[in-house]
């Protein structure tokens, strides 16, 4: 394996996420199977789970992006209470998908840049009956990312991006990057809880 590939390990992204959010939001990042899934805590599993697909680094960032946008009530529901329409969407359904996905993919873009990786927009309609304008959707995602930059990121997204940037761009240790993320949340130690 090359040094470049070793730079982005699942162990690191999980350690960064869990370091910032496992205690403060009782949420952990979990490597999953074929499909991503968000599961709220239960009596058997006392923490929320962001399950990303097949060990893909990009899937982890994408699922974290959804979590960073979801409000407290949404985070109490499986997959945030949303119904996902799989491949094969028609033009109306694809437009709805793109409206719903522009903000999460904008955060994913910002997280991906904070990691020093290349971003690829996902139109996620490979078997669709309609031709998708990938470039137009990517422009919407980048426009939304620029708006986040102007107006500010949601608190959890800001904290996670800070941890990513400290680790991947500034060469900080995992512990140092986690501490920076916790400080962005307004906490000083991993055991300090954050409302919301």
VEXNU-597693 format. One record per atom (N, C-alpha, C): residue number from 0; chain; atom name; x, y, z. Coordinates in steps of 0.05 Angstrom, whole numbers, plus 5000, padded with zeros to 4 digits. Atoms other than C-alpha are relative to their C-alpha. Layout:
   num   cadena   atomo     c1     c2     c3
   NUM        A      CA      X      Y      Z
...
//
This chain:
   num   cadena   atomo     c1     c2     c3
     0        A       N   5017   4976   5000
     0        A      CA   5000   5000   5000
     0        A       C   5018   5025   5000
     1        A       N   4984   4976   5002
     1        A      CA   5026   5069   4983
     1        A       C   4995   5018   5024
     2        A       N   5003   4981   4978
     2        A      CA   5037   5124   5034
     2        A       C   4975   5017   4997
     3        A       N   5024   4984   5005
     3        A      CA   4982   5165   5001
     3        A       C   4975   4986   5008
     4        A       N   5024   5015   4992
     4        A      CA   4930   5110   5010
     4        A       C   4998   4996   5030
     5        A       N   5000   5004   4971
     5        A      CA   4950   5098   5082
     5        A       C   4991   5025   5015
     6        A       N   5007   4975   4988
     6        A      CA   4934   5171   5096
     6        A       C   4971   5000   5009
     7        A       N   5029   5000   4995
     7        A      CA   4859   5157   5096
     7        A       C   4991   4973   5009
     8        A       N   5009   5026   4990
     8        A      CA   4843   5098   5140
     8        A       C   4973   5002   5013
     9        A       N   5026   5001   4986
     9        A      CA   4776   5077   5167
     9        A       C   5004   5003   5030
    10        A       N   4995   4998   4972
    10        A      CA   4807   5070   5235
    10        A       C   5003   5030   5009
    11        A       N   4997   4972   4993
    11        A      CA   4826   5144   5234
    11        A       C   4974   5015   4999
    12        A       N   5025   4985   5002
    12        A      CA   4759   5170   5210
    12        A       C   4981   4992   5022
    13        A       N   5017   5009   4978
    13        A      CA   4723   5127   5261
    13        A       C   5010   5012   5026
    14        A       N   4989   4989   4975
    14        A      CA   4770   5150   5317
    14        A       C   4994   5030   5002
    15        A       N   5006   4972   4999
    15        A      CA   4760   5223   5298
    15        A       C   4970   5005   5006
    16        A       N   5029   4996   4995
    16        A      CA   4684   5218   5295
    16        A       C   4993   4991   5028
    17        A       N   5007   5010   4974
    17        A      CA   4677   5175   5357
    17        A       C   5013   5017   5022
    18        A       N   4987   4983   4980
    18        A      CA   4727   5219   5395
    18        A       C   4985   5025   5005
    19        A       N   5015   4975   4996
    19        A      CA   4685   5280   5383
    19        A       C   4971   4995   5009
    20        A       N   5029   5003   4996
    20        A      CA   4615   5251   5386
    20        A       C   4990   4976   5017
    21        A       N   5009   5024   4985
    21        A      CA   4613   5184   5423
    21        A       C   4989   5007   5028
    22        A       N   5009   4992   4973
    22        A      CA   4607   5216   5492
    22        A       C   4982   5024   4999
    23        A       N   5016   4975   5001
    23        A      CA   4578   5284   5473
    23        A       C   4972   4996   4989
    24        A       N   5026   5004   5013
    24        A      CA   4522   5258   5429
    24        A       C   4992   4970   5000
    25        A       N   5006   5029   4998
    25        A      CA   4523   5183   5446
    25        A       C   4996   4988   4972
    26        A       N   5002   5008   5027
    26        A      CA   4535   5170   5372
    26        A       C   5027   4989   4991
    27        A       N   4975   5013   5010
    27        A      CA   4586   5123   5339
    27        A       C   4998   4995   4970
    28        A       N   4998   5006   5028
    28        A      CA   4609   5111   5268
    28        A       C   5008   4971   4997
    29        A       N   4998   5029   5002
    29        A      CA   4603   5038   5247
    29        A       C   5004   4992   4971
    30        A       N   4997   5012   5027
    30        A      CA   4630   5002   5185
    30        A       C   4979   4979   4996
    31        A       N   5023   5018   5005
    31        A      CA   4571   4965   5154
    31        A       C   5003   4984   4975
    32        A       N   5001   5017   5024
    32        A      CA   4550   4922   5096
    32        A       C   4994   5016   4975
    33        A       N   5006   4988   5026
    33        A      CA   4519   4939   5029
    33        A       C   4986   5027   5001
    34        A       N   5016   4975   4999
    34        A      CA   4473   4995   5051
    34        A       C   5005   5016   5026
    35        A       N   4997   4983   4976
    35        A      CA   4483   5054   5098
    35        A       C   4974   5000   5016
    36        A       N   5024   5000   4983
    36        A      CA   4435   5061   5156
    36        A       C   5007   5016   5025
    37        A       N   4998   4986   4974
    37        A      CA   4424   5106   5217
    37        A       C   4981   4986   5019
    38        A       N   5016   5013   4980
    38        A      CA   4399   5071   5279
    38        A       C   5002   5016   5026
    39        A       N   4999   4987   4974
    39        A      CA   4379   5108   5342
    39        A       C   5006   4980   5022
    40        A       N   4993   5017   4977
    40        A      CA   4400   5081   5410
    40        A       C   4975   4984   5009
    41        A       N   5021   5017   4989
    41        A      CA   4359   5025   5441
    41        A       C   5010   4990   5028
    42        A       N   4992   5011   4974
    42        A      CA   4360   4989   5508
    42        A       C   5023   4980   4997
    43        A       N   4979   5019   5005
    43        A      CA   4405   4937   5476
    43        A       C   5026   5013   4991
    44        A       N   4977   4985   5011
    44        A      CA   4451   4987   5441
    44        A       C   4997   5029   5010
    45        A       N   5005   4974   4987
    45        A      CA   4458   5049   5485
    45        A       C   5012   5024   4986
    46        A       N   4990   4977   5015
    46        A      CA   4487   5093   5430
    46        A       C   4988   4999   4972
    47        A       N   5009   4998   5028
    47        A      CA   4464   5118   5362
    47        A       C   5022   4990   4982
    48        A       N   4981   5011   5019
    48        A      CA   4497   5086   5302
    48        A       C   4997   5012   4972
    49        A       N   4998   4992   5028
    49        A      CA   4517   5117   5236
    49        A       C   5015   4978   4986
    50        A       N   4989   5023   5013
    50        A      CA   4529   5056   5194
    50        A       C   5006   5007   4971
    51        A       N   4993   4992   5027
    51        A      CA   4567   5070   5130
    51        A       C   5005   4975   4983
    52        A       N   5000   5023   5018
    52        A      CA   4569   5024   5069
    52        A       C   5028   4990   4994
    53        A       N   4977   5016   5010
    53        A      CA   4622   4972   5055
    53        A       C   5028   5010   5006
    54        A       N   4973   4991   4993
    54        A      CA   4679   5006   5089
    54        A       C   5011   5022   4981
    55        A       N   4991   4979   5018
    55        A      CA   4681   5063   5039
    55        A       C   5003   5026   5016
    56        A       N   4994   4974   4986
    56        A      CA   4714   5127   5066
    56        A       C   4979   5021   4992
    57        A       N   5019   4980   5010
    57        A      CA   4668   5170   5022
    57        A       C   4972   4995   5012
    58        A       N   5026   5006   4988
    58        A      CA   4606   5134   5049
    58        A       C   4999   5009   5029
    59        A       N   4999   4991   4972
    59        A      CA   4628   5149   5120
    59        A       C   4996   5030   5001
    60        A       N   5004   4971   5000
    60        A      CA   4634   5223   5104
    60        A       C   4972   5008   4992
    61        A       N   5027   4994   5009
    61        A      CA   4567   5223   5068
    61        A       C   4980   4995   5022
    62        A       N   5019   5006   4979
    62        A      CA   4530   5190   5125
    62        A       C   5004   5018   5024
    63        A       N   4995   4980   4979
    63        A      CA   4563   5236   5176
    63        A       C   4987   5026   4992
    64        A       N   5013   4975   5010
    64        A      CA   4538   5294   5133
    64        A       C   4970   5001   5006
    65        A       N   5029   5002   4994
    65        A      CA   4466   5270   5139
    65        A       C   4995   5004   5030
    66        A       N   5003   4998   4971
    66        A      CA   4475   5263   5214
    66        A       C   5004   5029   5010
    67        A       N   4994   4972   4992
    67        A      CA   4504   5334   5220
    67        A       C   4977   5019   4994
    68        A       N   5023   4984   5008
    68        A      CA   4441   5362   5188
    68        A       C   4975   4993   5016
    69        A       N   5024   5009   4987
    69        A      CA   4389   5320   5224
    69        A       C   4996   5013   5028
    70        A       N   5006   4989   4974
    70        A      CA   4355   5353   5283
    70        A       C   4996   4979   5021
    71        A       N   5002   5019   4978
    71        A      CA   4345   5321   5351
    71        A       C   4977   4980   4996
    72        A       N   5023   5019   5004
    72        A      CA   4276   5291   5334
    72        A       C   5006   4981   4977
    73        A       N   4992   5018   5022
    73        A      CA   4302   5263   5268
    73        A       C   5020   4979   5009
    74        A       N   4980   5018   4991
    74        A      CA   4360   5231   5304
    74        A       C   4989   4978   5019
    75        A       N   5013   5020   4984
    75        A      CA   4311   5191   5346
    75        A       C   4985   4979   4983
    76        A       N   5014   5018   5018
    76        A      CA   4284   5155   5284
    76        A       C   5019   4985   4982
    77        A       N   4983   5016   5018
    77        A      CA   4314   5100   5241
    77        A       C   5001   5015   4973
    78        A       N   4994   4985   5025
    78        A      CA   4345   5133   5179
    78        A       C   4987   5028   5001
    79        A       N   5011   4973   4996
    79        A      CA   4320   5199   5208
    79        A       C   4971   5003   4992
    80        A       N   5028   4999   5007
    80        A      CA   4249   5181   5190
    80        A       C   4994   5005   4970
    81        A       N   5003   4995   5029
    81        A      CA   4261   5190   5115
    81        A       C   4997   4973   4986
    82        A       N   5003   5023   5018
    82        A      CA   4239   5141   5062
    82        A       C   5018   5004   4976
    83        A       N   4981   4998   5022
    83        A      CA   4292   5128   5010
    83        A       C   4989   4986   4976
    84        A       N   5009   5012   5025
    84        A      CA   4272   5115   4938
    84        A       C   5025   4991   4985
    85        A       N   4976   5010   5012
    85        A      CA   4324   5070   4905
    85        A       C   5002   5008   4970
    86        A       N   4996   4995   5029
    86        A      CA   4352   5072   4834
    86        A       C   4974   4994   4984
    87        A       N   5023   5003   5018
    87        A      CA   4301   5077   4778
    87        A       C   4980   5023   5003
    88        A       N   5018   4977   4996
    88        A      CA   4272   5145   4797
    88        A       C   4994   5013   4973
    89        A       N   5007   4984   5024
    89        A      CA   4234   5185   4745
    89        A       C   5009   5029   5005
    90        A       N   4990   4972   4999
    90        A      CA   4247   5259   4732
    90        A       C   4991   5015   5025
    91        A       N   5011   4987   4976
    91        A      CA   4202   5283   4788
    91        A       C   5013   4990   5025
    92        A       N   4987   5012   4976
    92        A      CA   4231   5235   4839
    92        A       C   5030   5007   5001
    93        A       N   4972   4992   5000
    93        A      CA   4302   5251   4817
    93        A       C   5004   5029   5009
    94        A       N   4999   4972   4992
    94        A      CA   4289   5325   4826
    94        A       C   4997   5003   5030
    95        A       N   5004   5000   4970
    95        A      CA   4263   5312   4897
    95        A       C   5025   4990   5014
    96        A       N   4975   5011   4989
    96        A      CA   4325   5270   4911
    96        A       C   5022   5021   5001
    97        A       N   4979   4980   5002
    97        A      CA   4371   5325   4888
    97        A       C   4995   5023   5019
    98        A       N   5006   4979   4981
    98        A      CA   4335   5377   4930
    98        A       C   5008   4991   5028
    99        A       N   4994   5010   4973
    99        A      CA   4342   5333   4992
    99        A       C   5030   4995   5004
   100        A       N   4971   5007   4998
   100        A      CA   4415   5315   4977
   100        A       C   5019   5023   4997
   101        A       N   4980   4979   5005
   101        A      CA   4445   5382   4960
   101        A       C   5014   5009   5026
   102        A       N   4987   4991   4975
   102        A      CA   4458   5403   5033
   102        A       C   5018   4978   5011
   103        A       N   4981   5021   4991
   103        A      CA   4486   5335   5056
   103        A       C   5025   4997   4983
   104        A       N   4977   5003   5017
   104        A      CA   4530   5330   4995
   104        A       C   5018   5025   5001
   105        A       N   4984   4976   4996
   105        A      CA   4553   5402   5006
   105        A       C   5018   4997   5025
   106        A       N   4984   5005   4976
   106        A      CA   4576   5383   5076
   106        A       C   5021   4978   4994
   107        A       N   4981   5021   5007
   107        A      CA   4608   5320   5048
   107        A       C   5023   5011   4984
   108        A       N   4979   4987   5016
   108        A      CA   4645   5363   4998
   108        A       C   5020   5015   5019
   109        A       N   4982   4985   4982
   109        A      CA   4672   5407   5055
   109        A       C   5016   4981   5017
   110        A       N   4985   5020   4985
   110        A      CA   4691   5346   5096
   110        A       C   5022   4987   4983
   111        A       N   4981   5013   5019
   111        A      CA   4725   5314   5036
   111        A       C   5024   5018   4996
   112        A       N   4978   4981   5003
   112        A      CA   4766   5377   5025
   112        A       C   5016   5002   5025
   113        A       N   4985   4999   4974
   113        A      CA   4784   5379   5099
   113        A       C   5018   4976   5003
   114        A       N   4984   5024   5000
   114        A      CA   4812   5309   5089
   114        A       C   5022   5001   4978
   115        A       N   4980   4999   5022
   115        A      CA   4852   5330   5027
   115        A       C   4994   4979   4979
   116        A       N   5008   5020   5020
   116        A      CA   4813   5282   4983
   116        A       C   4983   5014   4977
   117        A       N   5017   4990   5022
   117        A      CA   4776   5291   4916
   117        A       C   4971   4992   5006
   118        A       N   5029   5004   4996
   118        A      CA   4700   5297   4920
   118        A       C   4987   4992   4974
   119        A       N   5017   5008   5023
   119        A      CA   4652   5262   4872
   119        A       C   4971   5002   5008
   120        A       N   5029   4997   4994
   120        A      CA   4580   5284   4872
   120        A       C   4986   4973   4993
   121        A       N   5015   5025   5005
   121        A      CA   4530   5226   4874
   121        A       C   4971   5007   4991
   122        A       N   5027   4997   5009
   122        A      CA   4467   5228   4832
   122        A       C   4983   4976   5007
   123        A       N   5012   5024   4988
   123        A      CA   4451   5158   4857
   123        A       C   4975   4991   4986
   124        A       N   5023   5009   5015
   124        A      CA   4403   5139   4801
   124        A       C   5010   4985   4975
   125        A       N   4987   5014   5022
   125        A      CA   4442   5090   4759
   125        A       C   4981   4985   4982
   126        A       N   5019   5014   5017
   126        A      CA   4382   5051   4735
   126        A       C   4976   5016   4994
   127        A       N   5023   4982   5004
   127        A      CA   4337   5111   4727
   127        A       C   4990   5001   4972
   128        A       N   5013   4998   5026
   128        A      CA   4289   5121   4671
   128        A       C   5004   5028   4988
   129        A       N   4995   4973   5009
   129        A      CA   4312   5193   4664
   129        A       C   5030   5005   5000
   130        A       N   4972   4993   5001
   130        A      CA   4379   5221   4643
   130        A       C   5005   5022   5021
   131        A       N   4995   4981   4979
   131        A      CA   4410   5259   4701
   131        A       C   5022   5020   4991
   132        A       N   4980   4979   5006
   132        A      CA   4448   5325   4692
   132        A       C   5019   5002   5023
   133        A       N   4981   5002   4978
   133        A      CA   4506   5309   4737
   133        A       C   5014   5027   5005
   134        A       N   4986   4975   4997
   134        A      CA   4542   5375   4723
   134        A       C   4982   5021   5013
   135        A       N   5018   4981   4988
   135        A      CA   4480   5416   4741
   135        A       C   4996   4994   5030
   136        A       N   5003   5007   4972
   136        A      CA   4471   5378   4806
   136        A       C   5026   5007   5016
   137        A       N   4975   4993   4987
   137        A      CA   4545   5386   4823
   137        A       C   5002   5030   5005
   138        A       N   5000   4971   4997
   138        A      CA   4538   5461   4812
   138        A       C   4983   5008   5024
   139        A       N   5018   4994   4977
   139        A      CA   4480   5462   4862
   139        A       C   5014   4993   5026
   140        A       N   4986   5009   4976
   140        A      CA   4521   5423   4913
   140        A       C   5022   5020   5007
   141        A       N   4978   4981   4994
   141        A      CA   4581   5470   4906
   141        A       C   4989   5027   5008
   142        A       N   5012   4975   4993
   142        A      CA   4535   5530   4910
   142        A       C   4991   4999   5030
   143        A       N   5008   5004   4972
   143        A      CA   4506   5502   4975
   143        A       C   5024   5000   5019
   144        A       N   4975   5001   4984
   144        A      CA   4576   5489   5002
   144        A       C   5010   5029   5004
   145        A       N   4991   4972   4997
   145        A      CA   4594   5562   4988
   145        A       C   4982   5015   5019
   146        A       N   5019   4987   4981
   146        A      CA   4531   5584   5025
   146        A       C   5006   4991   5029
   147        A       N   4992   5009   4973
   147        A      CA   4552   5541   5085
   147        A       C   5024   5016   5009
   148        A       N   4975   4985   4993
   148        A      CA   4620   5576   5083
   148        A       C   4993   5029   5008
   149        A       N   5008   4972   4995
   149        A      CA   4587   5645   5081
   149        A       C   4984   5002   5026
   150        A       N   5019   4997   4978
   150        A      CA   4532   5632   5133
   150        A       C   5008   4984   5025
   151        A       N   4992   5017   4978
   151        A      CA   4567   5581   5177
   151        A       C   4989   4972   4999
   152        A       N   5008   5028   5000
   152        A      CA   4563   5506   5185
   152        A       C   4984   4994   5026
   153        A       N   5013   5009   4975
   153        A      CA   4517   5471   5234
   153        A       C   5021   4992   5021
   154        A       N   4981   5004   4978
   154        A      CA   4551   5461   5302
   154        A       C   5015   4974   4997
   155        A       N   4986   5025   5002
   155        A      CA   4566   5387   5293
   155        A       C   5018   4998   4976
   156        A       N   4984   4999   5024
   156        A      CA   4590   5397   5222
   156        A       C   5026   5016   5003
   157        A       N   4977   4982   4995
   157        A      CA   4636   5454   5244
   157        A       C   5020   4985   5017
   158        A       N   4982   5014   4982
   158        A      CA   4665   5411   5300
   158        A       C   5015   4977   4985
   159        A       N   4988   5022   5015
   159        A      CA   4677   5351   5254
   159        A       C   5020   5010   4980
   160        A       N   4982   4989   5020
   160        A      CA   4708   5393   5199
   160        A       C   5026   5010   5013
   161        A       N   4976   4990   4987
   161        A      CA   4755   5425   5249
   161        A       C   5018   4976   5008
   162        A       N   4984   5023   4993
   162        A      CA   4777   5356   5274
   162        A       C   5014   4988   4975
   163        A       N   4988   5010   5025
   163        A      CA   4788   5332   5202
   163        A       C   5023   5018   4990
   164        A       N   4980   4981   5010
   164        A      CA   4827   5395   5183
   164        A       C   5025   4999   5017
   165        A       N   4977   5001   4982
   165        A      CA   4871   5391   5244
   165        A       C   5016   4975   4996
   166        A       N   4986   5025   5004
   166        A      CA   4887   5318   5231
   166        A       C   5013   4998   4973
   167        A       N   4990   5004   5028
   167        A      CA   4895   5318   5155
   167        A       C   5016   5023   4989
   168        A       N   4986   4977   5011
   168        A      CA   4919   5388   5140
   168        A       C   5022   5011   5018
   169        A       N   4981   4988   4982
   169        A      CA   4955   5410   5202
   169        A       C   5018   4980   5013
   170        A       N   4982   5021   4990
   170        A      CA   4986   5343   5220
   170        A       C   4997   4996   5030
   171        A       N   5004   5004   4971
   171        A      CA   4957   5342   5290
   171        A       C   4996   4970   5005
   172        A       N   5005   5028   4992
   172        A      CA   4952   5276   5328
   172        A       C   4970   4996   5001
   173        A       N   5028   5006   4996
   173        A      CA   4885   5241   5334
   173        A       C   4989   5014   5025
   174        A       N   5009   4987   4975
   174        A      CA   4879   5265   5406
   174        A       C   4998   5030   4997
   175        A       N   5001   4971   5004
   175        A      CA   4896   5336   5386
   175        A       C   4977   5009   4982
   176        A       N   5022   4993   5018
   176        A      CA   4846   5336   5329
   176        A       C   4973   4996   5014
   177        A       N   5024   5004   4985
   177        A      CA   4792   5307   5374
   177        A       C   4995   5023   5019
   178        A       N   5002   4978   4981
   178        A      CA   4806   5360   5426
   178        A       C   4991   5026   4986
   179        A       N   5008   4977   5016
   179        A      CA   4799   5414   5372
   179        A       C   4970   4998   4993
   180        A       N   5028   5004   5006
   180        A      CA   4732   5384   5351
   180        A       C   4982   5004   5024
   181        A       N   5015   4996   4975
   181        A      CA   4708   5382   5423
   181        A       C   4998   5030   5007
   182        A       N   5000   4971   4995
   182        A      CA   4728   5455   5432
   182        A       C   4980   5014   4982
   183        A       N   5019   4987   5019
   183        A      CA   4687   5473   5370
   183        A       C   4971   4994   5009
   184        A       N   5027   5006   4989
   184        A      CA   4627   5439   5404
   184        A       C   4995   5017   5025
   185        A       N   5003   4985   4975
   185        A      CA   4640   5482   5466
   185        A       C   5004   4982   5024
   186        A       N   4993   5018   4978
   186        A      CA   4665   5424   5508
   186        A       C   5030   5000   5004
   187        A       N   4971   5001   4995
   187        A      CA   4732   5416   5540
   187        A       C   5010   4971   5004
   188        A       N   4993   5028   4997
   188        A      CA   4731   5341   5555
   188        A       C   4980   4983   4986
   189        A       N   5019   5018   5014
   189        A      CA   4700   5281   5520
   189        A       C   4975   4994   5015
   190        A       N   5024   5007   4984
   190        A      CA   4651   5271   5578
   190        A       C   4980   5023   5002
   191        A       N   5019   4978   5000
   191        A      CA   4619   5340   5572
   191        A       C   4979   4995   4980
   192        A       N   5023   5005   5018
   192        A      CA   4550   5331   5542
   192        A       C   4992   5026   4987
   193        A       N   5010   4977   5015
   193        A      CA   4522   5378   5489
   193        A       C   4971   4996   4995
   194        A       N   5029   5002   5005
   194        A      CA   4448   5392   5484
   194        A       C   4995   5001   4970
   195        A       N   5008   4999   5028
   195        A      CA   4412   5381   5418
   195        A       C   5010   4978   4984
//
